[in-house]
Amino acid sequence: MTYEMDIAGLKRALPLCRLNDELYIGAFVMFGDVELTEHCAAELLKRAPEYDYLIAPEAKAIPLVYEMARQSKAERYFVARKGAKAYMQGTFEVTVKSITTMGVQRLVLDAEDAALIKGKRMLLIDDVISTGESIHALEELVRKAGGIVAGRMAPLAEGDAAERDDIIVLAPLPLFGPDGKPKA
């Protein structure tokens, strides 16, 4: 089953993935889709509030945050990693539970990156905002590092997140029943 949708002028068929017996989600994966990544980046930048730096959680939002940085001619962007890496000399860390991953995840920022973020307006980027847990964890990480949240953006807002007025998105993505039809 797939769900056909328009994402800021581009048509895509999203495969429907089962979360449980009653709930399916549309799989929005930008990996490998250069046209979609470039287009979403351009459209989000048109709507972006003023910011100093972009930041995204690892992994699915990385192509998008890179492309937004490239198009805006930014010299730097940040990725909150899912775990501490050997090169990190001190870390800032928060935990998050997302509906698309099993178990609790960590978001980690290197102390050197945190020093650059301190006092800066940060634009938080994700691929899809659903429960809001990932973007909330990213926000907590930015604040812990001393940054200021300038805005929260994603190409899609899933389910109830589409009603939020504190995020900027290109399109709503419904939740689905086992029959493949959007839930009301």
C-alpha positions in Angstrom: 0.0 0.0 0.0 1.1 3.5 -0.8 -0.2 7.0 -0.2 0.1 9.5 -3.0 0.8 13.0 -1.8 2.0 16.4 -3.0 5.0 17.8 -1.0 5.3 21.4 -1.9 4.6 20.8 -5.6 6.3 17.4 -6.0 4.3 14.2 -6.2 5.5 11.1 -4.2 4.0 7.7 -3.3 4.8 7.0 0.3 4.8 3.3 1.3 2.6 2.6 4.3 4.3 0.9 7.2 2.5 -1.0 10.0 3.2 0.3 13.6 0.5 -2.0 15.1 -2.7 -3.6 14.2 -4.6 -0.3 14.0 -2.0 2.2 12.9 0.1 2.6 9.8 2.3 5.6 8.9 3.5 6.9 5.5 7.2 6.3 5.2 8.8 9.6 4.1 12.5 8.9 3.3 14.5 11.5 1.6 17.6 9.4 1.3 18.5 9.1 -2.4 15.8 11.4 -3.6 17.9 14.4 -4.7 15.0 16.3 -6.3 12.9 16.0 -3.2 15.7 17.0 -0.9 16.6 20.0 -2.9 13.0 21.1 -3.3 12.1 20.7 0.3 15.2 22.6 1.4 14.3 25.5 -0.9 10.7 25.6 0.2 11.6 25.5 3.9 14.2 28.2 3.5 11.5 30.5 2.0 9.6 30.1 5.2 12.5 30.1 7.7 12.7 32.7 10.5 16.0 34.4 11.1 18.6 32.1 12.4 22.4 31.7 12.9 22.8 27.9 12.4 20.8 24.9 11.4 20.8 21.7 13.4 19.1 18.3 12.8 19.0 14.9 14.6 20.9 12.0 13.0 20.0 10.4 10.6 17.1 10.9 8.1 17.2 14.7 8.3 20.9 14.9 7.5 20.5 15.3 3.7 17.9 18.0 4.3 19.9 20.0 6.8 23.0 19.7 4.5 21.0 20.9 1.5 19.5 23.8 3.5 23.0 24.9 4.5 24.3 24.6 1.0 21.4 26.6 -0.5 21.7 29.3 2.1 25.5 29.4 1.7 26.0 28.6 5.4 29.5 27.8 6.5 28.4 25.3 9.1 25.5 23.2 10.2 25.2 20.7 13.1 24.0 17.1 13.5 23.0 15.8 16.9 24.4 12.3 16.9 22.7 9.2 18.2 25.7 8.3 20.4 29.0 9.7 21.5 31.8 9.2 19.1 35.6 8.8 19.8 36.4 12.3 18.4 34.0 14.0 20.9 35.9 15.7 23.7 33.1 16.2 26.2 29.4 15.9 25.3 25.9 17.3 25.9 23.3 14.6 25.8 19.5 14.1 26.0 17.3 11.0 25.5 14.3 10.6 23.1 11.7 8.0 22.2 10.5 8.3 18.6 7.6 6.3 17.1 9.7 5.1 14.2 12.5 3.6 16.3 12.5 0.9 18.9 13.5 1.9 22.5 15.0 5.1 23.8 17.6 6.9 21.8 20.2 9.4 22.8 21.0 12.7 21.0 24.6 13.8 21.6 26.4 17.0 20.8 30.2 17.5 21.0 31.3 20.2 23.5 33.1 22.0 20.6 29.9 22.3 18.7 28.0 23.3 21.8 30.5 26.2 22.3 29.7 27.4 18.8 25.9 27.1 19.5 26.0 29.1 22.7 24.1 32.3 22.4 23.1 31.5 18.7 19.7 31.3 17.1 19.2 27.7 16.1 16.8 26.5 13.4 15.8 22.9 14.3 15.2 20.7 11.2 13.7 17.2 11.0 12.3 15.1 8.2 8.9 14.5 9.8 7.4 15.9 13.1 5.1 13.3 14.5 4.8 13.0 18.3 7.2 15.8 18.6 9.6 13.9 20.8 12.6 14.1 18.5 12.2 17.8 17.9 11.6 18.4 21.6 14.8 16.5 22.5 16.7 18.5 19.9 15.3 21.7 21.4 16.4 20.5 24.9 19.9 19.7 23.6 20.2 23.2 22.0 19.1 24.9 25.2 21.5 22.7 27.3 24.3 24.0 25.0 23.2 27.6 25.6 21.6 28.1 22.2 18.3 29.9 21.4 15.6 28.1 19.5 14.7 30.3 16.5 12.2 27.8 14.9 11.3 24.2 14.3 10.8 23.0 10.7 10.2 19.8 8.7 8.8 19.0 5.3 5.9 17.0 6.9 3.9 17.0 10.1 2.2 13.7 10.9 -1.1 13.2 12.6 -1.9 15.7 15.3 1.4 17.5 14.8 -0.2 19.1 11.7 -2.3 21.2 14.1 0.7 22.6 15.9 1.3 26.3 15.5 4.9 26.2 16.8 6.3 24.3 13.8 6.7 25.2 10.2 6.0 22.4 7.7 5.3 22.1 4.0 2.4 19.6 4.2 0.4 17.4 6.6 0.8 13.7 6.6 -2.2 11.7 7.9 -2.0 8.5 9.9 -3.6 5.5 8.3 -5.7 2.5 9.3 -5.0 -1.1 8.3 -7.1 -0.5 5.1 -4.7 2.1 3.9 -7.1 4.9 4.3 -6.3 8.1 6.2 -7.7 8.1 9.8 -10.2 10.9 10.5 
